[in-house]
Amino acid sequence: MSSVVQPIVWAKDRLQLLDQRVLPHAVVMLDCHSAAEVAKGIHDMAVRGAPAIGIAAAYGLVLDAQQGLDYDSAERVLAESRPTAVNLRWALERMRRVQPRDAASLLAEATAIHAEDLAQNLRMGELGAALLPLAATVITHCNTGALATGGHGTALGVIRSAHAAGRLKLAYNTETRPWLQGARLTAFELAQEGIPGKLLADGAAAHLMSSESIDWVIVGADRIAANGDTANKIGTYALALAARAHGVKFMVVAPSGTFDLSCPNGGAIPIEERSARELTEFRGTAIAPGGYAAYNPVFDVTPAALIDAIVCERGVIEQPDAAKIAALLG
């Protein structure tokens, strides 16, 4: 049960990326012929979502290997494309262990990473959906579906699986400013598959929790520290605080590769900041006074104490802490 949406397609001598910047108004596939072009697609957010970034980077290494280009240079340009998503570093480290490091061997490993991600998503969808009550109403943030992964999705994969199992009443999805991944991408995926959804302004979530019965907030992750502190799209921390204040449960869904056991806690997670223009302009049109300053962090960190469950393909960690995470991951 994979999604009809396919954001990453390997085409022998090129990597095709579904350009998520123009969805839902157009469906455009970008052809990448080198690691540098893949890195640009990652940095410019044509492809986004931590698992999808890792998969794309793995294929980017293959492209340069096919042309006999320097492996270290390809790895470096890909590593610099997005600093917060640990899946990127994880995929590059896994590819580096491949021997011999020729195009055929690298392609086999990249293809395995892609296939394993889909299998992990399906397993997480099953585990997460089992935590929901019947006729569940949930809130999700950003886009964590097939567009952000190798297919099916992490947090949105749980919602997709819950719908298929007849356990979902309604999924509210936030706009997710400033890139509007929820309004453009999550709504697109839900509509494509007939899953009941409603768009929610980012600032309306706490009010919704106070006025309607919400069962779970379900989000993805870009990095999970050893103690369970979780970095995710900006606005996730605010959702977790509102959920705790209103008795709503909070679930993080991410593959085991998202855990960074070398990172002791959320304070050690680097938080990417992007251009002020992403806030002061919209599609090239100014919406703030010229030259006005802006603070534009892309991620925030939700403390483990606010998380009721972390779901990965290896199992469910309830009330996560360092000991429980170490026990599950071995």
C-alpha positions as CSV (number, residue, x, y, z in Angstrom):
1,M,0.0,0.0,0.0
2,S,2.3,2.8,-1.2
3,S,1.1,6.2,-2.3
4,V,0.2,7.2,-5.8
5,V,2.6,10.2,-5.4
6,Q,6.2,9.4,-6.4
7,P,8.6,12.3,-5.6
8,I,11.9,10.5,-6.5
9,V,12.4,8.5,-9.7
10,W,15.7,6.9,-10.8
11,A,15.9,6.9,-14.7
12,K,19.3,5.2,-15.4
13,D,21.4,8.2,-16.2
14,R,19.5,10.9,-14.3
15,L,17.4,11.4,-11.2
16,Q,14.0,12.9,-11.6
17,L,12.7,15.0,-8.7
18,L,9.1,16.1,-8.4
19,D,9.4,19.8,-8.0
20,Q,7.5,20.4,-4.8
21,R,7.8,24.2,-5.0
22,V,5.2,24.4,-7.8
23,L,2.7,21.9,-6.3
24,P,-0.3,21.8,-6.3
25,H,-0.7,24.0,-9.4
26,A,1.6,22.1,-11.6
27,V,3.3,18.7,-11.7
28,V,6.9,19.2,-12.9
29,M,9.7,16.6,-12.8
30,L,13.3,18.1,-12.6
31,D,16.0,16.1,-14.3
32,C,19.2,16.0,-12.3
33,H,22.4,14.8,-14.0
34,S,25.0,15.4,-11.2
35,A,25.5,15.5,-7.5
36,A,25.6,19.3,-7.7
37,E,22.2,19.5,-9.4
38,V,20.7,17.2,-6.7
39,A,22.3,19.3,-4.0
40,K,20.7,22.4,-5.5
41,G,17.3,20.6,-5.6
42,I,17.7,19.8,-1.9
43,H,18.9,23.3,-0.9
44,D,16.2,25.1,-3.0
45,M,13.5,22.7,-1.5
46,A,12.5,21.2,-4.8
47,V,12.8,18.0,-2.8
48,R,12.3,18.2,1.0
49,G,11.5,16.0,4.0
50,A,14.4,14.3,5.8
51,P,14.0,10.7,4.4
52,A,13.5,12.0,0.8
53,I,16.6,14.2,1.2
54,G,18.7,11.2,2.2
55,I,17.4,9.1,-0.7
56,A,18.0,11.9,-3.2
57,A,21.6,12.4,-1.9
58,A,22.4,8.7,-2.3
59,Y,21.3,8.8,-5.9
60,G,23.3,12.0,-6.4
61,L,26.5,10.2,-5.6
62,V,25.6,7.6,-8.2
63,L,25.3,10.3,-10.9
64,D,28.8,11.6,-10.3
65,A,30.2,8.0,-10.1
66,Q,28.7,7.2,-13.5
67,Q,30.7,10.2,-14.9
68,G,33.9,9.2,-13.2
69,L,33.8,12.4,-11.0
70,D,35.5,12.8,-7.6
71,Y,33.5,11.0,-4.9
72,D,34.7,13.2,-2.0
73,S,33.7,16.4,-3.9
74,A,30.2,15.0,-4.6
75,E,29.8,13.9,-1.0
76,R,30.8,17.4,0.3
77,V,28.4,19.4,-1.9
78,L,25.5,17.1,-0.9
79,A,26.4,17.3,2.8
80,E,26.3,21.1,2.7
81,S,22.9,21.3,1.1
82,R,20.8,21.0,4.4
83,P,22.5,20.8,7.8
84,T,19.6,19.8,10.1
85,A,18.2,16.7,8.5
86,V,20.2,13.8,10.0
87,N,19.0,11.4,7.3
88,L,21.2,13.2,4.8
89,R,24.3,12.5,6.8
90,W,23.1,9.0,7.6
91,A,22.6,8.2,3.9
92,L,26.0,9.7,2.9
93,E,27.8,7.7,5.7
94,R,26.1,4.5,4.5
95,M,27.1,5.1,0.9
96,R,30.7,5.8,1.9
97,R,30.9,2.2,3.3
98,V,30.1,0.7,-0.1
99,Q,33.0,-1.3,-1.6
100,P,33.9,-1.3,-4.4
101,R,32.8,2.3,-4.7
102,D,31.8,2.1,-8.4
103,A,28.6,3.3,-10.0
104,A,27.0,-0.2,-10.1
105,S,27.6,-0.8,-6.4
106,L,26.6,2.7,-5.4
107,L,23.4,2.3,-7.4
108,A,22.5,-0.9,-5.7
109,E,23.0,0.7,-2.3
110,A,20.9,3.8,-3.2
111,T,18.2,1.6,-4.5
112,A,18.2,-0.4,-1.3
113,I,18.0,2.8,0.8
114,H,15.0,3.8,-1.3
115,A,13.2,0.4,-0.9
116,E,14.0,0.1,2.8
117,D,12.5,3.6,3.5
118,L,9.2,2.5,1.9
119,A,9.1,-0.7,3.9
120,Q,9.9,1.2,7.1
121,N,7.1,3.7,6.3
122,L,4.5,1.0,5.9
123,R,5.6,-0.6,9.2
124,M,5.5,2.8,11.0
125,G,2.0,3.4,9.5
126,E,0.8,0.2,11.0
127,L,2.3,0.8,14.4
128,G,1.2,4.4,14.6
129,A,-2.4,3.7,13.4
130,A,-2.8,1.1,16.1
131,L,-2.4,3.8,18.8
132,L,-5.4,5.8,17.5
133,P,-8.9,5.3,18.8
134,L,-11.7,4.5,16.3
135,A,-13.0,7.6,14.5
136,A,-9.9,9.5,15.4
137,T,-9.5,13.2,14.8
138,V,-5.9,14.3,14.5
139,I,-3.7,17.3,13.6
140,T,-0.5,17.1,11.5
141,H,2.1,19.6,10.7
142,C,4.2,20.3,7.6
143,N,4.3,17.5,5.0
144,T,5.5,14.0,6.0
145,G,3.8,11.9,3.3
146,A,5.0,10.2,0.2
147,L,6.4,13.6,-1.0
148,A,8.8,13.7,2.0
149,T,9.9,10.1,1.9
150,G,10.4,7.1,-0.4
151,G,6.7,6.6,-0.4
152,H,3.7,6.3,2.0
153,G,5.1,8.7,4.6
154,T,6.0,8.9,8.3
155,A,3.4,11.0,10.2
156,L,1.2,11.2,7.1
157,G,1.8,7.5,6.6
158,V,0.2,6.9,10.0
159,I,-2.8,8.9,8.9
160,R,-2.9,7.1,5.5
161,S,-2.8,3.7,7.3
162,A,-5.4,4.8,9.8
163,H,-7.7,5.8,7.0
164,A,-7.2,2.5,5.2
165,A,-8.0,0.6,8.4
166,G,-11.2,2.6,9.0
167,R,-9.8,4.3,12.1
168,L,-9.7,8.0,10.9
169,K,-12.5,10.5,11.1
170,L,-10.6,13.6,10.1
171,A,-7.1,15.0,9.7
172,Y,-6.5,18.7,10.2
173,N,-3.3,19.8,8.4
174,T,-1.6,23.1,9.2
175,E,-0.6,25.6,6.5
176,T,3.0,25.4,7.7
177,R,4.4,28.8,7.0
178,P,6.4,30.3,5.3
179,W,6.7,27.6,2.6
180,L,3.1,26.4,3.1
181,Q,4.1,22.7,2.8
182,G,0.8,21.7,4.6
183,A,-1.4,23.8,2.4
184,R,0.3,22.9,-0.9
185,L,1.6,19.4,-0.3
186,T,-0.2,17.6,2.5
187,A,-3.6,18.9,1.3
188,F,-2.5,17.7,-2.2
189,E,-1.7,14.2,-1.0
190,L,-4.9,13.9,1.1
191,A,-7.1,15.1,-1.7
192,Q,-5.4,12.8,-4.2
193,E,-6.3,9.8,-2.1
194,G,-9.7,10.9,-0.8
195,I,-8.6,11.0,2.8
196,P,-10.8,13.4,4.9
197,G,-8.8,16.5,5.7
198,K,-9.2,20.2,6.6
199,L,-6.7,23.0,6.3
200,L,-5.8,24.8,9.5
201,A,-4.0,28.1,10.0
202,D,-0.9,27.6,12.0
203,G,-2.1,30.0,14.7
204,A,-5.5,28.3,15.0
205,A,-4.3,25.0,16.4
206,A,-4.5,25.9,20.1
207,H,-8.0,27.3,19.6
208,L,-9.1,24.1,17.8
209,M,-7.8,21.9,20.6
210,S,-9.8,24.0,23.1
211,S,-13.0,23.8,21.2
212,E,-13.0,20.4,19.6
213,S,-12.0,16.9,20.7
214,I,-8.6,16.1,19.1
215,D,-7.1,12.7,19.8
216,W,-3.5,13.1,18.6
217,V,-1.1,15.5,17.1
218,I,1.1,13.5,14.7
219,V,4.4,14.9,13.3
220,G,7.6,13.8,11.7
221,A,11.2,14.6,12.6
222,D,14.4,15.7,11.0
223,R,16.6,14.7,13.9
224,I,15.9,12.9,17.2
225,A,18.5,13.3,20.0
226,A,19.6,10.5,22.2
227,N,17.3,11.7,25.0
228,G,14.2,12.0,22.7
229,D,14.3,15.7,22.1
230,T,13.1,16.1,18.5
231,A,13.9,18.7,15.8
232,N,11.1,19.2,13.3
233,K,9.5,21.9,11.2
234,I,9.2,25.3,12.9
235,G,5.9,25.4,14.8
236,T,6.1,21.8,16.1
237,Y,7.2,22.9,19.6
238,A,4.2,25.3,19.8
239,L,1.9,22.5,18.8
240,A,3.4,20.2,21.5
241,L,2.9,22.9,24.2
242,A,-0.7,23.4,23.1
243,A,-1.3,19.7,23.0
244,R,0.0,19.2,26.6
245,A,-2.1,22.2,27.8
246,H,-5.3,20.6,26.3
247,G,-4.7,16.9,27.1
248,V,-4.1,16.0,23.5
249,K,-1.5,13.2,22.9
250,F,1.6,14.0,20.8
251,M,3.2,11.4,18.4
252,V,6.5,11.7,16.6
253,V,6.9,9.3,13.6
254,A,10.4,8.8,12.1
255,P,12.6,5.9,10.9
256,S,15.4,4.7,13.1
257,G,17.9,6.5,10.9
258,T,16.5,9.8,12.2
259,F,17.9,9.1,15.7
260,D,21.3,10.7,16.3
261,L,22.7,9.0,19.4
262,S,25.8,11.1,19.2
263,C,23.7,14.1,19.9
264,P,22.9,14.1,23.7
265,N,19.9,16.5,23.6
266,G,18.1,19.1,21.6
267,G,20.4,21.8,22.6
268,A,23.1,20.2,20.4
269,I,21.0,20.0,17.3
270,P,22.0,22.7,14.7
271,I,19.0,24.8,13.6
272,E,19.1,25.9,10.0
273,E,18.1,29.6,9.4
274,R,17.0,30.7,5.9
275,S,16.8,34.0,4.1
276,A,14.6,36.8,5.5
277,R,13.0,37.1,2.1
278,E,11.1,33.9,2.7
279,L,9.1,35.9,5.3
280,T,9.2,39.4,3.9
281,E,8.2,38.3,0.4
282,F,5.6,35.9,-1.1
283,R,6.3,34.5,-4.6
284,G,8.6,37.5,-5.2
285,T,6.1,40.2,-4.0
286,A,7.0,42.1,-0.9
287,I,4.6,41.7,2.0
288,A,6.7,43.6,4.6
289,P,8.3,47.1,4.4
290,G,11.5,47.1,2.3
291,G,14.6,46.2,4.2
292,Y,12.7,45.0,7.2
293,A,14.6,42.4,9.3
294,A,13.2,38.9,9.9
295,Y,14.1,35.9,12.0
296,N,13.5,32.7,10.0
297,P,14.5,29.4,11.7
298,V,13.3,26.4,9.7
299,F,13.2,24.0,12.7
300,D,12.5,24.0,16.4
301,V,13.1,21.4,19.1
302,T,10.3,19.7,21.0
303,P,11.5,18.4,24.4
304,A,11.0,14.7,25.0
305,A,8.9,15.5,28.0
306,L,6.2,16.8,25.7
307,I,6.1,13.6,23.5
308,D,3.8,10.7,24.3
309,A,5.1,8.3,21.8
310,I,7.9,8.0,19.2
311,V,7.1,5.5,16.5
312,C,9.9,4.0,14.3
313,E,10.0,0.8,12.3
314,R,11.5,-1.0,15.2
315,G,8.7,-0.3,17.6
316,V,6.9,2.3,19.7
317,I,8.7,4.3,22.5
318,E,6.2,5.7,25.0
319,Q,7.2,8.6,27.2
320,P,10.7,8.5,25.5
321,D,13.9,9.0,27.3
322,A,17.6,8.1,26.7
323,A,17.3,4.6,28.3
324,K,14.2,3.6,26.4
325,I,15.7,4.8,23.1
326,A,19.0,3.0,23.7
327,A,17.2,-0.2,24.6
328,L,15.1,-0.2,21.4
329,L,18.0,0.8,19.0
330,G,20.5,-1.5,20.6
